[in-house]
Amino acid sequence: MQKIPDYPEFTPLGLTHKSEVEGALSKMDRSISEMTFSNLFLFGETHEYRVSKKEGLLLITGKGYDGERYALPPWGEGDVEAASNLLLDHLEKSNKSTAPPRLFPVSREMVERHFSPERWGADADRDQADYVYLREELATLPGKSFHKKRNRLAKFLRENVGDYEFSELEEEHIKGCAAIANGWCEVRCSIERPSSYLETAAAVSALENREALGLSGGVILLKGEVAAYTLGEALNEETFLLHFEKTRPGEEGLAQLINRDFALHCLKGYTYINREQDLGDPGLRQAKESYRPHHLAEKFIVTRR
């Protein structure tokens, strides 16, 4: 098994690093969606993640869509502030840009614990904040606020009486789920939003590496064929993190159905469901806000003063 090298050597992130990354994360309070090995692995090529380690802390650098390299905050146990300075020094030497090197994404808990305002600047990035919902509300859609959701759901169920089935995601469903992801991209992906193509590639990779990554999910079957699926993992003891949710295009009510049924049948041990960020997309923001998030898990960009 390939090990993560000691600083100053970095290596591209790979599946063989899973146990070391998860070992570092197990020593931390995980509240944001990036704090999973799966997230790093699935977007490893997109963001060119490189990993190293220093005295019990995991050091990770990446590359943003703007081409600038950045660093994730150090993960694990140790002197986080000293390791952060080491990372930012490394970025200053390797970046060609004059922009100040940055740590991202940093949870509020890490900002308050490790980055004093006298020495560090911390700016919240609203576009990257995770939407966190009460599982009970997604499973039952209670009250007036969810009236439209319940109507769409009821209409779909009336029109598909006897044809619909919910199931936990199994190996036999993988091919159908991949077809849903690729079909979604044919309708929704565009050169104006290049990240949509990268998201689709990550969604297919998540399905192919589901067991190795420890992901679980659910599917909606219509007449025996996959019509919608969802896939994610535990973020912490109270929160389940949903990485992907895809449906066949143009079938109103499917999104409400897979959302409800997965929360209802598979996530009873959790209090919250994290459905990740909206990336500043107005349509996606409206859709996520319509489900009444319990709170937003903030993410910060941290720089040296």
C-alpha positions in Angstrom: 0.0 0.0 0.0 1.3 3.4 -1.0 1.8 5.7 2.0 1.5 9.5 2.2 5.0 10.9 2.1 6.5 13.3 4.7 6.7 17.0 4.0 8.1 18.6 1.8 7.3 15.7 -0.6 3.8 15.6 -2.0 2.1 12.9 -4.0 -1.2 12.8 -6.0 -4.1 11.5 -3.9 -5.1 7.9 -4.6 -7.4 5.2 -3.3 -4.5 3.7 -1.4 -4.4 6.7 0.9 -8.0 6.2 2.2 -7.1 4.8 5.6 -4.5 7.5 6.4 -6.9 10.3 5.3 -9.8 8.8 7.3 -7.5 8.3 10.3 -6.7 12.0 10.3 -10.4 13.0 9.9 -11.4 10.7 12.7 -9.6 13.0 15.2 -11.7 16.0 14.1 -15.2 17.5 14.2 -16.4 17.1 10.7 -19.1 19.5 9.7 -18.6 20.4 6.0 -18.9 18.2 3.0 -15.2 18.4 1.9 -14.1 16.6 5.0 -14.4 13.1 3.6 -12.0 11.0 1.7 -14.6 10.4 -1.0 -14.9 14.1 -1.8 -11.1 14.3 -2.2 -10.9 11.2 -4.3 -13.8 11.9 -6.6 -12.6 15.4 -7.4 -8.9 14.5 -7.1 -8.1 14.9 -10.8 -10.3 18.0 -11.2 -8.5 19.9 -8.4 -5.1 18.1 -8.7 -5.0 17.2 -5.0 -1.6 16.5 -3.6 -1.0 15.1 -0.1 1.8 15.1 2.4 2.1 14.8 6.2 3.9 16.6 9.0 3.9 15.5 12.6 0.5 13.9 12.8 -1.2 16.4 10.4 -2.3 15.8 6.8 -1.3 18.5 4.3 -3.3 18.9 1.1 -3.0 21.3 -1.8 -5.4 21.7 -4.7 -6.1 23.8 -7.8 -9.2 25.9 -8.1 -11.2 26.5 -11.3 -9.4 29.8 -11.5 -6.1 28.0 -12.0 -4.7 29.1 -8.6 -3.3 26.6 -6.2 -4.6 26.6 -2.6 -4.4 24.5 0.5 -7.0 22.8 2.6 -6.5 23.4 6.4 -4.3 20.8 8.0 -6.3 17.7 9.1 -5.5 15.6 12.2 -3.9 16.3 15.5 -1.0 18.7 16.1 0.0 22.4 15.7 -2.5 23.4 13.0 -1.4 27.0 12.9 2.3 26.2 12.4 1.4 23.6 9.7 -0.9 26.2 8.0 2.0 28.6 7.8 4.2 25.9 6.3 1.5 25.2 3.7 1.1 28.8 2.8 4.9 29.2 2.5 4.9 26.3 0.2 2.2 27.9 -1.9 4.0 31.2 -2.1 7.0 29.4 -3.6 5.0 27.4 -6.1 2.3 29.9 -7.2 3.2 32.2 -10.1 0.4 34.6 -9.0 0.8 37.6 -6.7 -2.5 36.8 -5.0 -2.0 35.9 -1.3 -2.0 32.1 -0.7 -5.2 30.8 0.9 -6.6 28.0 3.0 -10.0 26.7 1.9 -12.5 25.4 2.9 -12.1 26.0 6.6 -15.0 25.2 8.9 -16.2 27.7 11.5 -15.1 25.4 14.3 -11.5 25.4 12.8 -11.5 29.2 12.3 -12.5 29.8 16.0 -10.1 27.2 17.4 -7.0 27.7 15.3 -7.0 31.0 13.5 -6.9 34.1 15.8 -8.2 37.3 14.1 -5.0 39.1 15.2 -2.9 36.9 12.8 -5.5 35.6 10.3 -8.2 36.8 8.1 -11.3 34.6 7.6 -14.0 35.4 5.0 -17.2 33.3 4.6 -17.9 32.1 1.1 -21.7 32.0 0.8 -21.7 30.1 -2.5 -19.8 27.2 -0.9 -21.9 26.9 2.3 -23.5 23.5 2.8 -27.3 23.2 3.2 -28.2 21.1 6.3 -31.7 19.8 6.8 -33.6 18.0 9.5 -34.0 14.4 8.4 -37.5 14.2 9.9 -38.7 17.1 7.8 -37.3 15.7 4.5 -38.9 12.3 5.4 -42.4 13.7 6.3 -42.6 17.1 4.5 -44.8 18.7 7.2 -46.8 21.9 7.3 -47.6 24.6 4.9 -44.0 25.2 3.8 -43.9 21.8 2.1 -47.4 22.0 0.5 -46.1 22.3 -3.1 -43.7 19.4 -2.5 -46.4 17.2 -1.2 -48.7 18.1 -4.2 -46.0 17.2 -6.7 -45.3 13.9 -4.9 -49.0 13.0 -4.7 -49.4 13.7 -8.4 -46.5 11.5 -9.3 -47.7 8.6 -7.1 -51.2 8.8 -8.6 -49.9 8.6 -12.1 -47.6 5.7 -11.3 -49.7 3.5 -9.0 -48.3 0.0 -9.0 -45.3 0.9 -11.1 -43.1 2.5 -8.5 -40.7 0.9 -6.0 -38.0 2.2 -3.6 -34.9 0.1 -3.0 -31.5 0.5 -1.4 -28.9 0.9 -4.1 -27.3 -2.5 -5.0 -24.8 -3.6 -7.5 -27.5 -4.6 -10.0 -28.6 -0.9 -10.1 -25.2 0.6 -10.9 -25.5 0.5 -14.7 -28.9 2.1 -14.6 -27.7 4.8 -12.2 -24.8 5.7 -14.5 -27.2 6.0 -17.4 -29.3 8.5 -15.3 -26.1 10.5 -14.5 -25.0 10.7 -18.1 -28.6 11.4 -19.3 -28.8 14.3 -16.8 -25.6 15.7 -18.3 -26.9 15.5 -21.8 -29.7 17.9 -20.7 -28.1 20.0 -18.1 -24.3 20.2 -18.8 -23.0 23.2 -20.7 -19.7 24.9 -21.6 -21.0 27.9 -19.7 -20.8 25.7 -16.5 -17.8 23.4 -17.1 -18.0 22.1 -13.6 -21.2 20.3 -14.6 -19.2 17.9 -16.8 -16.7 17.3 -13.9 -19.6 16.7 -11.5 -21.0 14.0 -13.9 -17.6 12.3 -14.2 -17.4 12.3 -10.4 -20.9 10.9 -10.1 -20.1 8.0 -12.4 -16.8 7.4 -10.6 -18.7 7.3 -7.2 -21.0 4.6 -8.5 -18.0 2.5 -9.9 -16.1 2.9 -6.6 -19.1 2.7 -4.3 -17.9 -0.2 -2.2 -14.3 0.9 -1.9 -15.4 4.4 -0.8 -18.0 3.1 1.6 -20.9 4.9 0.0 -24.6 3.9 0.3 -27.7 5.1 -1.5 -31.2 4.4 -2.7 -33.1 4.1 -6.1 -36.5 4.7 -7.4 -37.6 1.9 -9.8 -40.4 2.5 -12.4 -41.6 -0.7 -14.0 -38.3 -2.3 -12.8 -36.0 0.4 -14.4 -33.9 2.9 -12.4 -35.6 6.3 -12.7 -33.7 8.2 -9.9 -31.0 7.5 -7.4 -29.1 9.1 -4.5 -25.7 8.3 -3.1 -23.8 9.5 0.0 -22.1 8.6 3.3 -22.0 9.4 7.0 -20.3 12.8 7.7 -20.5 12.4 11.5 -22.7 10.6 14.0 -25.6 13.0 13.5 -25.3 13.9 9.9 -25.6 12.0 6.6 -23.9 13.6 3.6 -25.6 13.3 0.2 -23.0 13.6 -2.6 -25.3 13.0 -5.6 -29.0 12.9 -6.4 -30.0 12.4 -10.0 -33.4 11.7 -11.7 -34.6 11.1 -15.2 -35.2 14.5 -16.8 -38.7 15.9 -17.2 -40.6 13.7 -14.7 -42.1 16.0 -12.1 -42.2 14.5 -8.6 -39.3 12.1 -9.0 -36.9 14.4 -7.2 -39.3 14.8 -4.3 -39.8 11.1 -4.2 -36.2 10.0 -4.0 -35.5 12.7 -1.5 -38.3 11.7 0.8 -38.0 7.9 0.5 -34.3 7.8 1.1 -34.6 9.9 4.2 -37.7 7.9 5.4 -36.4 4.4 4.8 -32.6 4.6 5.1 -31.5 7.4 7.4 -33.6 7.0 10.6 -30.5 7.0 12.8 -29.5 10.5 11.7 -30.7 13.9 12.9 -29.4 15.9 9.9 -28.9 15.6 6.1 -26.2 17.7 4.5 -27.0 18.3 0.8 -23.9 20.3 0.0 -23.5 23.7 -1.6 -25.2 25.6 -4.4 -22.0 27.0 -6.0 -23.8 30.4 -6.5 -26.2 28.9 -9.1 -29.5 30.8 -8.7 -31.7 27.9 -9.7 -29.9 25.5 -7.5 -30.0 28.0 -4.6 -33.8 28.4 -5.0 -34.3 24.6 -5.1 -32.2 24.0 -1.9 -33.8 26.9 0.0 -37.3 25.6 -0.9 -36.6 22.6 1.4 -36.2 24.8 4.4 -32.6 24.2 5.6 -32.2 23.9 9.3 -28.9 25.8 9.0 -25.9 26.5 6.7 -22.6 24.9 7.4 -20.3 27.9 6.7 -17.0 27.6 4.9 -14.2 30.2 5.1 -11.3 31.4 3.1 -8.4 31.9 5.5 -5.4 34.1 4.7 -2.5 35.6 6.7 -2.7 39.2 7.8 
